[in-house]
Amino acid sequence: RPRSVAPMRDRTDRHFRLLVRRITRHTLLYTPMLTPKAVIFGDREKLLGFYPEEKPLSLQLGGDDPEELAEAGRIAADLDFDEINLNIGCPSTRVQAGSFGASLMARPGRVAEAVEALRSAVDLPITVKSRIGIEGRERYEDLLDFVDTVAGAGCDRFTVHARIAILKGLDPKQNRSIPPLRYHDVHRLKEERPDLLIEINGGILNLDQVAEQLERVDAVMLGRAAYEHPELFANADRRFFSDAEPGLTGAELVRSLYPHVEWWLSRGGRLHDVSRHLLNLFAGRPGARHWRRVISVGSPRPGSGIEVLEDALRALPGEVATAS
């Protein structure tokens, strides 16, 4: 699939995924990163629950123990996830302390063992999300060595964030902006390994940039831009999949989520859990500030429900609410 929305901690939960799926039918979605232990021993409905509508959906795992990863993979297969993705790109100190994430780029053999274990355990695509390198292993040749080693274990797709990760001295937010983008390394990787599926990630903000990248690689992953401007996907299916089915208007999109909101509230959830993902829906359009204010003030109140969203819709000019 030529497009995906990156796994993002505290963002790509089932509420946001459902919103995105109502905008685009074909984009690959991800869970936030989960450890194998969380999958094996945690609350599966809370951590792994999803609507069938959210598919295609990938479970991202972060870990370095092949046996644990295989067990988590079997659980994912039983729950009908569409693929399993290994996080070899997160630079946080918490992840480093667990000996996984971007630090595993220094141990390509261990990543290959993890991929082999997952492939033996499940009949699902096994993919890897990495950086182009880490300090000390930041040359293109180091990236190629990593990819060749892991590809030999049967990795089905490489999603490559086109920045190195600096594991000491930068936090995760800084690692998304300070190391310079090196798209040319990802393009070169695809040129030199044309049989591999290569997806590019990092600094891509709109569909024109997606189209430009698709001339050089197989797929494009959007991260923060997708969260901050979810409506940028409104024309994506038509543009990249020749899907002419009309999209929902803004008001229709919001109201299509009401059954989910009611279900969530009936389980003891809060409106804010869902509505926080809607704040950016009309970004940059008339009435967007009023939309955000009504939701921000009303959602945290005890007992608040869909009436808050209706009030927020009424704060929008009619031409904004009815635009698709």
C-alpha positions, -999 to +999 in steps of 0.1 A: +000+000+000+016+033-010+005+053+021+004+047+058-001+067+090+029+062+114+025+046+148+025+074+173+024+070+211-008+083+227-021+093+193-029+063+170-053+047+194-086+031+181-104+065+183-080+083+160-077+052+137-115+051+133-115+088+124-088+083+097-105+053+083-137+073+078-116+097+057-095+071+038-105+035+031-071+023+018-043+039+040-025+014+062-029+022+099-008+012+130-012+007+167+011+026+189+042+006+198+036-021+223+061-044+241+055-081+237+050-084+274+022-059+272+005-079+245+010-112+263+000-102+298-018-069+294-055-059+289-059-070+253-092-053+248-077-020+260-044-023+242-054-043+211-091-038+206-101-025+172-131-024+148-129-046+117-134-013+098-100-001+109-082-027+087-057-029+071-041-025+105-005-033+116+005-041+152+038-024+160+060-043+185+091-031+203+114-057+218+145-078+212+135-113+226+126-135+196+105-159+217+085-132+233+080-115+199+068-148+184+043-153+212+030-117+208+028-123+171+006-154+175-018-133+196-018-107+169-026-133+143-054-147+164-069-112+167-068-108+129-042-080+126-029-076+090+008-074+097+034-071+125+059-043+124+091-042+145+101-008+159+138-003+152+135+035+151+124+049+185+152+068+201+137+073+236+158+065+267+130+043+280+131+022+249+169+022+248+169+008+284+149-021+271+175-028+244+152-022+215+141+006+192+168+025+173+195+010+195+189-023+177+203-008+145+237-016+160+226-053+162+212-063+128+218-100+136+194-097+165+168-080+144+171-108+118+166-134+146+134-115+156+121-114+121+129-151+116+110-160+149+080-140+138+079-155+104+081-190+119+052-182+143+027-165+120+016-163+084+015-125+083+038-099+067+067-090+090+079-055+085+106-033+101+105+005+108+140+019+113+161+050+109+188+055+083+213+050+111+224+059+146+255+077+157+285+055+151+266+037+124+254+066+103+270+059+069+249+047+040+270+015+040+258+008+076+222+012+065+228-012+037+244-037+060+215-035+083+189-039+055+207-068+038+211-087+071+174-083+080+161-088+045+179-122+045+156-132+074+125-125+053+115-090+062+086-080+039+090-042+039+114-017+053+100+017+064+129+040+068+128+073+086+153+094+066+171+108+096+197+092+119+187+088+155+210+105+181+206+083+211+225+105+236+218+142+239+185+145+220+150+136+231+125+119+208+110+152+197+144+167+188+152+135+170+123+142+147+137+175+136+173+182+144+191+154+125+190+164+088+168+146+064+187+123+040+161+113+015+188+105-010+200+075+012+165+060+011+162+066-027+196+050-032+186+020-011+156+014-034+178+019-065+204-006-052+179-031-038+150-029-063+135-062-052+129-049-017+098-030-007+110+004+006+088+030+024+101+064+032+092+084+063+102+118+078+092+154+070+065+146+044+037+170+048+012+168+020-001+146-009+021+164-035+052+154-016+038+119-013+034+117-051+069+130-055+084+104-032+064+076-049+085+082-080+115+070-061+102+045-035+073+020-030+054+037-002+052+068+020+045+070+057+031+103+072+034+109+109+027+142+127+013+158+095-014+131+095-024+138+131-023+176+128-042+177+095-062+144+091-083+160+063-052+159+040-063+124+033-097+135+019-085+131-017-059+104-012-080+074-022-091+091-054-056+102-062-037+071-054-062+043-058-087+056-084-114+053-058-141+076-069-165+070-040-174+105-026-161+113+008-180+125+038-186+161+045-171+175+078-204+173+096-211+138+083-176+126+093-181+139+129-216+124+132-205+091+118-185+087+150-215+092+173-222+054+177-186+049+187-187+078+211-219+064+227-204+029+229-172+043+245-192+064+271-213+033+279-181+015+289-170+042+313-148+061+289-147+099+286-158+121+257-123+137+258-107+103+249-123+106+215-128+143+210-092+152+215-084+136+182-110+158+165-095+192+174-075+195+142-103+184+119-110+219+104-075+234+109-069+265+089-106+269+079-131+295+091-145+286+124-117+262+134-108+282+165-144+282+178-147+244+170-116+237+191-127+260+220-162+244+223-147+209+224-118+219+247-142+235+272-171+210+270-154+176+267-137+174+301-169+181+320-184+151+338-212+135+318-205+153+286-215+135+254-223+141+217-241+173+225-207+189+229-198+178+193-231+191+180-225+225+197-190+225+181-205+218+147-229+247+151-199+270+157-187+263+122-198+282+091-223+261+071-200+260+041-172+245+062-194+218+079-209+207+046-176+206+026-162+172+018 
